[in-house]
Amino acid sequence: MDITISVLDIIDSLEFNKSFMVYNIDGSDAVYASVLNESSATYSLDAITEQKEWDFINAQINKTVREAGA
């Protein structure tokens, strides 16, 4: 089964020393976020498990939405 992931944004955080990817799957309206891990040859997505990380991501998404509407 093939799926298509559309990257909406990549958010780097110095506070958490992580990169987060915001994306949707197969063009759906649902938006997802994961920790983006990069190694020398590949990328992987990991679950976000900390509430502080979710709060950070939601704040960044809201900021982007506000700036786009300005």
N, CA, C and O atoms as a Tripos MOL2 file, in Angstrom:
@<TRIPOS>MOLECULE
protein
  280   279    70     0     0
PROTEIN
NO_CHARGES

@<TRIPOS>ATOM
      1 N           0.8430   -1.1740    0.0000 N.3       1 MET1
      2 CA          0.0000    0.0000    0.0000 C.3       1 MET1
      3 C           0.8920    1.2410    0.0000 C.2       1 MET1
      4 O           1.7850    1.3660    0.8380 O.2       1 MET1
      5 N           0.6560    2.1330   -0.9150 N.am      2 ASP2
      6 CA          1.3980    3.3830   -0.9880 C.3       2 ASP2
      7 C           0.6060    4.5050   -0.3350 C.2       2 ASP2
      8 O          -0.6140    4.5880   -0.4770 O.2       2 ASP2
      9 N           1.3130    5.3600    0.3780 N.am      3 ILE3
     10 CA          0.7000    6.5620    0.9290 C.3       3 ILE3
     11 C           1.5450    7.7430    0.5070 C.2       3 ILE3
     12 O           2.7400    7.6140    0.2440 O.2       3 ILE3
     13 N           0.9100    8.8850    0.4480 N.am      4 THR4
     14 CA          1.6050   10.1190    0.1100 C.3       4 THR4
     15 C           1.5540   11.0520    1.2990 C.2       4 THR4
     16 O           0.4820   11.3750    1.8100 O.2       4 THR4
     17 N           2.7280   11.4800    1.7340 N.am      5 ILE5
     18 CA          2.8230   12.4320    2.8400 C.3       5 ILE5
     19 C           3.1930   13.7870    2.2610 C.2       5 ILE5
     20 O           4.1900   13.9180    1.5500 O.2       5 ILE5
     21 N           2.3920   14.7860    2.5660 N.am      6 SER6
     22 CA          2.6750   16.1580    2.1470 C.3       6 SER6
     23 C           3.2000   16.9340    3.3440 C.2       6 SER6
     24 O           2.5040   17.0900    4.3480 O.2       6 SER6
     25 N           4.4230   17.4150    3.2330 N.am      7 VAL7
     26 CA          5.0340   18.1760    4.3200 C.3       7 VAL7
     27 C           4.4650   19.5840    4.3000 C.2       7 VAL7
     28 O           4.5720   20.2870    3.2950 O.2       7 VAL7
     29 N           3.8590   19.9970    5.4070 N.am      8 LEU8
     30 CA          3.3030   21.3390    5.5220 C.3       8 LEU8
     31 C           4.3150   22.3020    6.1220 C.2       8 LEU8
     32 O           4.3520   23.4770    5.7590 O.2       8 LEU8
     33 N           5.1420   21.8000    7.0460 N.am      9 ASP9
     34 CA          6.1460   22.6530    7.6870 C.3       9 ASP9
     35 C           7.1320   21.7680    8.4420 C.2       9 ASP9
     36 O           6.7910   20.6720    8.8880 O.2       9 ASP9
     37 N           8.3450   22.2590    8.5750 N.am     10 ILE10
     38 CA          9.3310   21.6480    9.4540 C.3      10 ILE10
     39 C           9.7120   22.7140   10.4650 C.2      10 ILE10
     40 O          10.1480   23.8060   10.1010 O.2      10 ILE10
     41 N           9.5440   22.3890   11.7270 N.am     11 ILE11
     42 CA          9.7660   23.3400   12.8170 C.3      11 ILE11
     43 C          10.9700   22.8680   13.6190 C.2      11 ILE11
     44 O          10.9630   21.7770   14.1880 O.2      11 ILE11
     45 N          12.0020   23.7010   13.6570 N.am     12 ASP12
     46 CA         13.1870   23.3910   14.4510 C.3      12 ASP12
     47 C          13.0500   24.0380   15.8240 C.2      12 ASP12
     48 O          12.6000   25.1770   15.9440 O.2      12 ASP12
     49 N          13.4390   23.3060   16.8420 N.am     13 SER13
     50 CA         13.3570   23.8180   18.2130 C.3      13 SER13
     51 C          14.7110   23.7060   18.8930 C.2      13 SER13
     52 O          15.2290   22.6050   19.0820 O.2      13 SER13
     53 N          15.2750   24.8330   19.2550 N.am     14 LEU14
     54 CA         16.5040   24.8220   20.0440 C.3      14 LEU14
     55 C          16.2130   24.3540   21.4620 C.2      14 LEU14
     56 O          17.0290   23.6700   22.0800 O.2      14 LEU14
     57 N          15.0440   24.7260   21.9710 N.am     15 GLU15
     58 CA         14.6600   24.3510   23.3320 C.3      15 GLU15
     59 C          14.6560   22.8320   23.5240 C.2      15 GLU15
     60 O          15.1390   22.3260   24.5380 O.2      15 GLU15
     61 N          14.1080   22.1110   22.5420 N.am     16 PHE16
     62 CA         13.9990   20.6620   22.6460 C.3      16 PHE16
     63 C          15.1120   19.9370   21.8810 C.2      16 PHE16
     64 O          15.2410   18.7160   21.9670 O.2      16 PHE16
     65 N          15.9080   20.7000   21.1380 N.am     17 ASN17
     66 CA         16.9800   20.1370   20.3240 C.3      17 ASN17
     67 C          16.4230   19.0600   19.3790 C.2      17 ASN17
     68 O          16.9830   17.9730   19.2340 O.2      17 ASN17
     69 N          15.2940   19.4100   18.7430 N.am     18 LYS18
     70 CA         14.6110   18.4960   17.8320 C.3      18 LYS18
     71 C          14.0350   19.2700   16.6590 C.2      18 LYS18
     72 O          13.8510   20.4860   16.7140 O.2      18 LYS18
     73 N          13.7610   18.5300   15.6050 N.am     19 SER19
     74 CA         12.9790   19.0570   14.4970 C.3      19 SER19
     75 C          11.6530   18.3120   14.4800 C.2      19 SER19
     76 O          11.5920   17.1070   14.7210 O.2      19 SER19
     77 N          10.5980   19.0560   14.1900 N.am     20 PHE20
     78 CA          9.2620   18.4750   14.1160 C.3      20 PHE20
     79 C           8.7230   18.6690   12.7010 C.2      20 PHE20
     80 O           8.9100   19.7280   12.1010 O.2      20 PHE20
     81 N           8.0650   17.6610   12.1770 N.am     21 MET21
     82 CA          7.4560   17.7730   10.8570 C.3      21 MET21
     83 C           5.9500   17.8010   11.0190 C.2      21 MET21
     84 O           5.3670   16.9570   11.6990 O.2      21 MET21
     85 N           5.3270   18.7830   10.3860 N.am     22 VAL22
     86 CA          3.8670   18.9090   10.3500 C.3      22 VAL22
     87 C           3.4540   18.4850    8.9400 C.2      22 VAL22
     88 O           4.0170   18.9710    7.9600 O.2      22 VAL22
     89 N           2.4770   17.5840    8.8310 N.am     23 TYR23
     90 CA          2.1690   16.9940    7.5330 C.3      23 TYR23
     91 C           0.7290   16.4980    7.4770 C.2      23 TYR23
     92 O           0.0370   16.4170    8.4920 O.2      23 TYR23
     93 N           0.2990   16.1670    6.2560 N.am     24 ASN24
     94 CA         -0.9530   15.4420    6.1100 C.3      24 ASN24
     95 C          -0.6930   14.2160    5.2350 C.2      24 ASN24
     96 O           0.3370   14.1150    4.5680 O.2      24 ASN24
     97 N          -1.6320   13.3090    5.2540 N.am     25 ILE25
     98 CA         -1.4750   12.0440    4.5580 C.3      25 ILE25
     99 C          -2.5380   11.9240    3.4830 C.2      25 ILE25
    100 O          -3.7280   12.1110    3.7340 O.2      25 ILE25
    101 N          -2.0790   11.6050    2.2740 N.am     26 ASP26
    102 CA         -2.9690   11.3840    1.1310 C.3      26 ASP26
    103 C          -3.9360   12.5350    0.8980 C.2      26 ASP26
    104 O          -5.0770   12.3110    0.4940 O.2      26 ASP26
    105 N          -3.4910   13.7770    1.1500 N.am     27 GLY27
    106 CA         -4.2950   14.9540    0.8610 C.3      27 GLY27
    107 C          -5.4790   15.1690    1.7890 C.2      27 GLY27
    108 O          -6.3560   15.9750    1.4800 O.2      27 GLY27
    109 N          -5.5280   14.4740    2.9120 N.am     28 SER28
    110 CA         -6.6560   14.6430    3.8280 C.3      28 SER28
    111 C          -6.5700   16.0060    4.5110 C.2      28 SER28
    112 O          -5.5460   16.6850    4.4440 O.2      28 SER28
    113 N          -7.6530   16.3890    5.1620 N.am     29 ASP29
    114 CA         -7.6750   17.6440    5.9180 C.3      29 ASP29
    115 C          -7.0320   17.4900    7.2890 C.2      29 ASP29
    116 O          -6.7150   18.4860    7.9400 O.2      29 ASP29
    117 N          -6.8370   16.2580    7.7310 N.am     30 ALA30
    118 CA         -6.2130   16.0170    9.0350 C.3      30 ALA30
    119 C          -4.7410   16.4220    8.9870 C.2      30 ALA30
    120 O          -4.0460   16.1740    8.0010 O.2      30 ALA30
    121 N          -4.2860   17.0400   10.0570 N.am     31 VAL31
    122 CA         -2.8910   17.4720   10.1580 C.3      31 VAL31
    123 C          -2.2300   16.6980   11.2860 C.2      31 VAL31
    124 O          -2.7960   16.5370   12.3670 O.2      31 VAL31
    125 N          -1.0290   16.2250   11.0140 N.am     32 TYR32
    126 CA         -0.2710   15.4260   11.9690 C.3      32 TYR32
    127 C           1.0690   16.0980   12.2440 C.2      32 TYR32
    128 O           1.5250   16.9380   11.4690 O.2      32 TYR32
    129 N           1.6860   15.7210   13.3440 N.am     33 ALA33
    130 CA          3.0320   16.2060   13.6620 C.3      33 ALA33
    131 C           3.8100   15.0620   14.2890 C.2      33 ALA33
    132 O           3.2640   14.2580   15.0440 O.2      33 ALA33
    133 N           5.0930   15.0040   13.9650 N.am     34 SER34
    134 CA          5.9810   13.9810   14.5060 C.3      34 SER34
    135 C           7.3620   14.5760   14.7040 C.2      34 SER34
    136 O           7.6920   15.6220   14.1460 O.2      34 SER34
    137 N           8.1590   13.8940   15.5050 N.am     35 VAL35
    138 CA          9.5660   14.2470   15.6210 C.3      35 VAL35
    139 C          10.2500   13.7420   14.3540 C.2      35 VAL35
    140 O          10.0880   12.5830   13.9740 O.2      35 VAL35
    141 N          11.0050   14.6090   13.7100 N.am     36 LEU36
    142 CA         11.7290   14.2500   12.4920 C.3      36 LEU36
    143 C          13.1620   13.9350   12.8690 C.2      36 LEU36
    144 O          13.8960   14.8060   13.3370 O.2      36 LEU36
    145 N          13.5600   12.6810   12.6640 N.am     37 ASN37
    146 CA         14.9220   12.2550   12.9530 C.3      37 ASN37
    147 C          15.6720   12.0550   11.6470 C.2      37 ASN37
    148 O          15.1690   11.4260   10.7170 O.2      37 ASN37
    149 N          16.8760   12.5950   11.5900 N.am     38 GLU38
    150 CA         17.6880   12.4810   10.3880 C.3      38 GLU38
    151 C          18.9870   11.7630   10.7310 C.2      38 GLU38
    152 O          19.6890   12.1290   11.6730 O.2      38 GLU38
    153 N          19.2870   10.7460    9.9550 N.am     39 SER39
    154 CA         20.5870   10.1030   10.0720 C.3      39 SER39
    155 C          21.3460   10.3770    8.7740 C.2      39 SER39
    156 O          20.8480   11.1050    7.9150 O.2      39 SER39
    157 N          22.5080    9.8230    8.6210 N.am     40 SER40
    158 CA         23.3170   10.1180    7.4330 C.3      40 SER40
    159 C          22.6570    9.6630    6.1400 C.2      40 SER40
    160 O          22.9320   10.2240    5.0790 O.2      40 SER40
    161 N          21.7990    8.6650    6.2080 N.am     41 ALA41
    162 CA         21.2310    8.1280    4.9720 C.3      41 ALA41
    163 C          19.7080    8.0940    4.9220 C.2      41 ALA41
    164 O          19.1410    7.7600    3.8810 O.2      41 ALA41
    165 N          19.0330    8.4280    6.0170 N.am     42 THR42
    166 CA         17.5880    8.2500    6.0350 C.3      42 THR42
    167 C          16.9200    9.1950    7.0380 C.2      42 THR42
    168 O          17.5760    9.8220    7.8700 O.2      42 THR42
    169 N          15.6100    9.2690    6.9290 N.am     43 TYR43
    170 CA         14.7910   10.0170    7.8780 C.3      43 TYR43
    171 C          13.8070    9.0570    8.5260 C.2      43 TYR43
    172 O          13.4300    8.0460    7.9320 O.2      43 TYR43
    173 N          13.3970    9.3740    9.7350 N.am     44 SER44
    174 CA         12.3290    8.6110   10.3790 C.3      44 SER44
    175 C          11.4590    9.5720   11.1720 C.2      44 SER44
    176 O          11.8920   10.6590   11.5540 O.2      44 SER44
    177 N          10.2330    9.1510   11.4090 N.am     45 LEU45
    178 CA          9.2850    9.9320   12.1940 C.3      45 LEU45
    179 C           9.0010    9.1900   13.4860 C.2      45 LEU45
    180 O           8.7330    7.9890   13.4840 O.2      45 LEU45
    181 N           9.0650    9.9260   14.5940 N.am     46 ASP46
    182 CA          8.7660    9.3460   15.8990 C.3      46 ASP46
    183 C           7.5960   10.0960   16.5370 C.2      46 ASP46
    184 O           7.3590   11.2680   16.2430 O.2      46 ASP46
    185 N           6.8900    9.4170   17.3910 N.am     47 ALA47
    186 CA          5.7590   10.0120   18.0950 C.3      47 ALA47
    187 C           6.2360   11.1070   19.0400 C.2      47 ALA47
    188 O           7.3070   11.0110   19.6390 O.2      47 ALA47
    189 N           5.4280   12.1350   19.1590 N.am     48 ILE48
    190 CA          5.6620   13.1970   20.1350 C.3      48 ILE48
    191 C           4.9860   12.7470   21.4230 C.2      48 ILE48
    192 O           3.7860   12.4740   21.4410 O.2      48 ILE48
    193 N           5.7620   12.6730   22.4940 N.am     49 THR49
    194 CA          5.2290   12.1300   23.7350 C.3      49 THR49
    195 C           5.1310   13.1460   24.8630 C.2      49 THR49
    196 O           4.4800   12.8850   25.8740 O.2      49 THR49
    197 N           5.7610   14.2910   24.7030 N.am     50 GLU50
    198 CA          5.7900   15.2940   25.7720 C.3      50 GLU50
    199 C           4.7600   16.3940   25.5070 C.2      50 GLU50
    200 O           4.6920   16.9260   24.3990 O.2      50 GLU50
    201 N           3.9700   16.7300   26.5060 N.am     51 GLN51
    202 CA          2.9740   17.7920   26.3540 C.3      51 GLN51
    203 C           3.6200   19.1270   26.0160 C.2      51 GLN51
    204 O           3.0600   19.9010   25.2400 O.2      51 GLN51
    205 N           4.7940   19.4100   26.5880 N.am     52 LYS52
    206 CA          5.4870   20.6750   26.2950 C.3      52 LYS52
    207 C           5.8360   20.7800   24.8140 C.2      52 LYS52
    208 O           5.7880   21.8690   24.2420 O.2      52 LYS52
    209 N           6.1840   19.6610   24.1940 N.am     53 GLU53
    210 CA          6.4810   19.6630   22.7590 C.3      53 GLU53
    211 C           5.2140   19.9310   21.9560 C.2      53 GLU53
    212 O           5.2410   20.6890   20.9860 O.2      53 GLU53
    213 N           4.0970   19.3110   22.3560 N.am     54 TRP54
    214 CA          2.8230   19.5850   21.6770 C.3      54 TRP54
    215 C           2.4250   21.0430   21.8210 C.2      54 TRP54
    216 O           1.9560   21.6520   20.8590 O.2      54 TRP54
    217 N           2.6010   21.6050   22.9900 N.am     55 ASP55
    218 CA          2.2730   23.0160   23.2080 C.3      55 ASP55
    219 C           3.1190   23.9040   22.3090 C.2      55 ASP55
    220 O           2.6160   24.8630   21.7250 O.2      55 ASP55
    221 N           4.4020   23.5860   22.1980 N.am     56 PHE56
    222 CA          5.3050   24.3500   21.3240 C.3      56 PHE56
    223 C           4.8480   24.2740   19.8680 C.2      56 PHE56
    224 O           4.7580   25.2990   19.1920 O.2      56 PHE56
    225 N           4.5620   23.0750   19.3880 N.am     57 ILE57
    226 CA          4.1400   22.8890   17.9940 C.3      57 ILE57
    227 C           2.8320   23.6250   17.7260 C.2      57 ILE57
    228 O           2.7080   24.3200   16.7180 O.2      57 ILE57
    229 N           1.8600   23.4790   18.6180 N.am     58 ASN58
    230 CA          0.5780   24.1760   18.4300 C.3      58 ASN58
    231 C           0.7620   25.6870   18.4040 C.2      58 ASN58
    232 O           0.1120   26.3730   17.6150 O.2      58 ASN58
    233 N           1.6360   26.2150   19.2530 N.am     59 ALA59
    234 CA          1.9060   27.6580   19.2590 C.3      59 ALA59
    235 C           2.5370   28.0870   17.9420 C.2      59 ALA59
    236 O           2.1960   29.1450   17.4120 O.2      59 ALA59
    237 N           3.4440   27.2900   17.4090 N.am     60 GLN60
    238 CA          4.0860   27.6260   16.1430 C.3      60 GLN60
    239 C           3.0890   27.5770   14.9800 C.2      60 GLN60
    240 O           3.1220   28.4320   14.0960 O.2      60 GLN60
    241 N           2.2130   26.5850   14.9840 N.am     61 ILE61
    242 CA          1.1900   26.4860   13.9340 C.3      61 ILE61
    243 C           0.2450   27.6760   14.0220 C.2      61 ILE61
    244 O          -0.0800   28.2760   12.9970 O.2      61 ILE61
    245 N          -0.2040   28.0310   15.2210 N.am     62 ASN62
    246 CA         -1.0910   29.1820   15.3840 C.3      62 ASN62
    247 C          -0.4260   30.4630   14.9250 C.2      62 ASN62
    248 O          -1.0740   31.3000   14.2970 O.2      62 ASN62
    249 N           0.8570   30.6380   15.2230 N.am     63 LYS63
    250 CA          1.6080   31.8090   14.7790 C.3      63 LYS63
    251 C           1.6530   31.8760   13.2550 C.2      63 LYS63
    252 O           1.4640   32.9440   12.6730 O.2      63 LYS63
    253 N           1.9020   30.7470   12.6130 N.am     64 THR64
    254 CA          1.9660   30.7120   11.1660 C.3      64 THR64
    255 C           0.6090   31.0610   10.5570 C.2      64 THR64
    256 O           0.5410   31.8060    9.5790 O.2      64 THR64
    257 N          -0.4640   30.5280   11.1280 N.am     65 VAL65
    258 CA         -1.8140   30.8190   10.6420 C.3      65 VAL65
    259 C          -2.1320   32.3050   10.7940 C.2      65 VAL65
    260 O          -2.6830   32.9210    9.8820 O.2      65 VAL65
    261 N          -1.7860   32.8810   11.9490 N.am     66 ARG66
    262 CA         -2.0330   34.3180   12.1650 C.3      66 ARG66
    263 C          -1.2590   35.1630   11.1540 C.2      66 ARG66
    264 O          -1.8040   36.1100   10.5870 O.2      66 ARG66
    265 N          -0.0050   34.8260   10.9310 N.am     67 GLU67
    266 CA          0.8170   35.5980    9.9920 C.3      67 GLU67
    267 C           0.3200   35.4640    8.5680 C.2      67 GLU67
    268 O           0.4140   36.4150    7.7920 O.2      67 GLU67
    269 N          -0.2080   34.3070    8.2080 N.am     68 ALA68
    270 CA         -0.7370   34.0970    6.8580 C.3      68 ALA68
    271 C          -2.0180   34.9030    6.6410 C.2      68 ALA68
    272 O          -2.3100   35.3250    5.5220 O.2      68 ALA68
    273 N          -2.7740   35.1110    7.7100 N.am     69 GLY69
    274 CA         -4.0230   35.8450    7.6070 C.3      69 GLY69
    275 C          -3.8430   37.3430    7.7180 C.2      69 GLY69
    276 O          -4.7890   38.0900    7.4670 O.2      69 GLY69
    277 N          -2.6520   37.8090    8.0890 N.am     70 ALA70
    278 CA         -2.4080   39.2400    8.2890 C.3      70 ALA70
    279 C          -2.3050   40.0010    7.0010 C.2      70 ALA70
    280 O          -2.1020   41.2150    7.0160 O.2      70 ALA70
@<TRIPOS>BOND
     1     1     2 1
     2     2     3 1
     3     3     4 2
     4     3     5 am
     5     5     6 1
     6     6     7 1
     7     7     8 2
     8     7     9 am
     9     9    10 1
    10    10    11 1
    11    11    12 2
    12    11    13 am
    13    13    14 1
    14    14    15 1
    15    15    16 2
    16    15    17 am
    17    17    18 1
    18    18    19 1
    19    19    20 2
    20    19    21 am
    21    21    22 1
    22    22    23 1
    23    23    24 2
    24    23    25 am
    25    25    26 1
    26    26    27 1
    27    27    28 2
    28    27    29 am
    29    29    30 1
    30    30    31 1
    31    31    32 2
    32    31    33 am
    33    33    34 1
    34    34    35 1
    35    35    36 2
    36    35    37 am
    37    37    38 1
    38    38    39 1
    39    39    40 2
    40    39    41 am
    41    41    42 1
    42    42    43 1
    43    43    44 2
    44    43    45 am
    45    45    46 1
    46    46    47 1
    47    47    48 2
    48    47    49 am
    49    49    50 1
    50    50    51 1
    51    51    52 2
    52    51    53 am
    53    53    54 1
    54    54    55 1
    55    55    56 2
    56    55    57 am
    57    57    58 1
    58    58    59 1
    59    59    60 2
    60    59    61 am
    61    61    62 1
    62    62    63 1
    63    63    64 2
    64    63    65 am
    65    65    66 1
    66    66    67 1
    67    67    68 2
    68    67    69 am
    69    69    70 1
    70    70    71 1
    71    71    72 2
    72    71    73 am
    73    73    74 1
    74    74    75 1
    75    75    76 2
    76    75    77 am
    77    77    78 1
    78    78    79 1
    79    79    80 2
    80    79    81 am
    81    81    82 1
    82    82    83 1
    83    83    84 2
    84    83    85 am
    85    85    86 1
    86    86    87 1
    87    87    88 2
    88    87    89 am
    89    89    90 1
    90    90    91 1
    91    91    92 2
    92    91    93 am
    93    93    94 1
    94    94    95 1
    95    95    96 2
    96    95    97 am
    97    97    98 1
    98    98    99 1
    99    99   100 2
   100    99   101 am
   101   101   102 1
   102   102   103 1
   103   103   104 2
   104   103   105 am
   105   105   106 1
   106   106   107 1
   107   107   108 2
   108   107   109 am
   109   109   110 1
   110   110   111 1
   111   111   112 2
   112   111   113 am
   113   113   114 1
   114   114   115 1
   115   115   116 2
   116   115   117 am
   117   117   118 1
   118   118   119 1
   119   119   120 2
   120   119   121 am
   121   121   122 1
   122   122   123 1
   123   123   124 2
   124   123   125 am
   125   125   126 1
   126   126   127 1
   127   127   128 2
   128   127   129 am
   129   129   130 1
   130   130   131 1
   131   131   132 2
   132   131   133 am
   133   133   134 1
   134   134   135 1
   135   135   136 2
   136   135   137 am
   137   137   138 1
   138   138   139 1
   139   139   140 2
   140   139   141 am
   141   141   142 1
   142   142   143 1
   143   143   144 2
   144   143   145 am
   145   145   146 1
   146   146   147 1
   147   147   148 2
   148   147   149 am
   149   149   150 1
   150   150   151 1
   151   151   152 2
   152   151   153 am
   153   153   154 1
   154   154   155 1
   155   155   156 2
   156   155   157 am
   157   157   158 1
   158   158   159 1
   159   159   160 2
   160   159   161 am
   161   161   162 1
   162   162   163 1
   163   163   164 2
   164   163   165 am
   165   165   166 1
   166   166   167 1
   167   167   168 2
   168   167   169 am
   169   169   170 1
   170   170   171 1
   171   171   172 2
   172   171   173 am
   173   173   174 1
   174   174   175 1
   175   175   176 2
   176   175   177 am
   177   177   178 1
   178   178   179 1
   179   179   180 2
   180   179   181 am
   181   181   182 1
   182   182   183 1
   183   183   184 2
   184   183   185 am
   185   185   186 1
   186   186   187 1
   187   187   188 2
   188   187   189 am
   189   189   190 1
   190   190   191 1
   191   191   192 2
   192   191   193 am
   193   193   194 1
   194   194   195 1
   195   195   196 2
   196   195   197 am
   197   197   198 1
   198   198   199 1
   199   199   200 2
   200   199   201 am
   201   201   202 1
   202   202   203 1
   203   203   204 2
   204   203   205 am
   205   205   206 1
   206   206   207 1
   207   207   208 2
   208   207   209 am
   209   209   210 1
   210   210   211 1
   211   211   212 2
   212   211   213 am
   213   213   214 1
   214   214   215 1
   215   215   216 2
   216   215   217 am
   217   217   218 1
   218   218   219 1
   219   219   220 2
   220   219   221 am
   221   221   222 1
   222   222   223 1
   223   223   224 2
   224   223   225 am
   225   225   226 1
   226   226   227 1
   227   227   228 2
   228   227   229 am
   229   229   230 1
   230   230   231 1
   231   231   232 2
   232   231   233 am
   233   233   234 1
   234   234   235 1
   235   235   236 2
   236   235   237 am
   237   237   238 1
   238   238   239 1
   239   239   240 2
   240   239   241 am
   241   241   242 1
   242   242   243 1
   243   243   244 2
   244   243   245 am
   245   245   246 1
   246   246   247 1
   247   247   248 2
   248   247   249 am
   249   249   250 1
   250   250   251 1
   251   251   252 2
   252   251   253 am
   253   253   254 1
   254   254   255 1
   255   255   256 2
   256   255   257 am
   257   257   258 1
   258   258   259 1
   259   259   260 2
   260   259   261 am
   261   261   262 1
   262   262   263 1
   263   263   264 2
   264   263   265 am
   265   265   266 1
   266   266   267 1
   267   267   268 2
   268   267   269 am
   269   269   270 1
   270   270   271 1
   271   271   272 2
   272   271   273 am
   273   273   274 1
   274   274   275 1
   275   275   276 2
   276   275   277 am
   277   277   278 1
   278   278   279 1
   279   279   280 2
@<TRIPOS>SUBSTRUCTURE
     1 MET1         2 RESIDUE 1 A MET
     2 ASP2         6 RESIDUE 1 A ASP
     3 ILE3        10 RESIDUE 1 A ILE
     4 THR4        14 RESIDUE 1 A THR
     5 ILE5        18 RESIDUE 1 A ILE
     6 SER6        22 RESIDUE 1 A SER
     7 VAL7        26 RESIDUE 1 A VAL
     8 LEU8        30 RESIDUE 1 A LEU
     9 ASP9        34 RESIDUE 1 A ASP
    10 ILE10       38 RESIDUE 1 A ILE
    11 ILE11       42 RESIDUE 1 A ILE
    12 ASP12       46 RESIDUE 1 A ASP
    13 SER13       50 RESIDUE 1 A SER
    14 LEU14       54 RESIDUE 1 A LEU
    15 GLU15       58 RESIDUE 1 A GLU
    16 PHE16       62 RESIDUE 1 A PHE
    17 ASN17       66 RESIDUE 1 A ASN
    18 LYS18       70 RESIDUE 1 A LYS
    19 SER19       74 RESIDUE 1 A SER
    20 PHE20       78 RESIDUE 1 A PHE
    21 MET21       82 RESIDUE 1 A MET
    22 VAL22       86 RESIDUE 1 A VAL
    23 TYR23       90 RESIDUE 1 A TYR
    24 ASN24       94 RESIDUE 1 A ASN
    25 ILE25       98 RESIDUE 1 A ILE
    26 ASP26      102 RESIDUE 1 A ASP
    27 GLY27      106 RESIDUE 1 A GLY
    28 SER28      110 RESIDUE 1 A SER
    29 ASP29      114 RESIDUE 1 A ASP
    30 ALA30      118 RESIDUE 1 A ALA
    31 VAL31      122 RESIDUE 1 A VAL
    32 TYR32      126 RESIDUE 1 A TYR
    33 ALA33      130 RESIDUE 1 A ALA
    34 SER34      134 RESIDUE 1 A SER
    35 VAL35      138 RESIDUE 1 A VAL
    36 LEU36      142 RESIDUE 1 A LEU
    37 ASN37      146 RESIDUE 1 A ASN
    38 GLU38      150 RESIDUE 1 A GLU
    39 SER39      154 RESIDUE 1 A SER
    40 SER40      158 RESIDUE 1 A SER
    41 ALA41      162 RESIDUE 1 A ALA
    42 THR42      166 RESIDUE 1 A THR
    43 TYR43      170 RESIDUE 1 A TYR
    44 SER44      174 RESIDUE 1 A SER
    45 LEU45      178 RESIDUE 1 A LEU
    46 ASP46      182 RESIDUE 1 A ASP
    47 ALA47      186 RESIDUE 1 A ALA
    48 ILE48      190 RESIDUE 1 A ILE
    49 THR49      194 RESIDUE 1 A THR
    50 GLU50      198 RESIDUE 1 A GLU
    51 GLN51      202 RESIDUE 1 A GLN
    52 LYS52      206 RESIDUE 1 A LYS
    53 GLU53      210 RESIDUE 1 A GLU
    54 TRP54      214 RESIDUE 1 A TRP
    55 ASP55      218 RESIDUE 1 A ASP
    56 PHE56      222 RESIDUE 1 A PHE
    57 ILE57      226 RESIDUE 1 A ILE
    58 ASN58      230 RESIDUE 1 A ASN
    59 ALA59      234 RESIDUE 1 A ALA
    60 GLN60      238 RESIDUE 1 A GLN
    61 ILE61      242 RESIDUE 1 A ILE
    62 ASN62      246 RESIDUE 1 A ASN
    63 LYS63      250 RESIDUE 1 A LYS
    64 THR64      254 RESIDUE 1 A THR
    65 VAL65      258 RESIDUE 1 A VAL
    66 ARG66      262 RESIDUE 1 A ARG
    67 GLU67      266 RESIDUE 1 A GLU
    68 ALA68      270 RESIDUE 1 A ALA
    69 GLY69      274 RESIDUE 1 A GLY
    70 ALA70      278 RESIDUE 1 A ALA
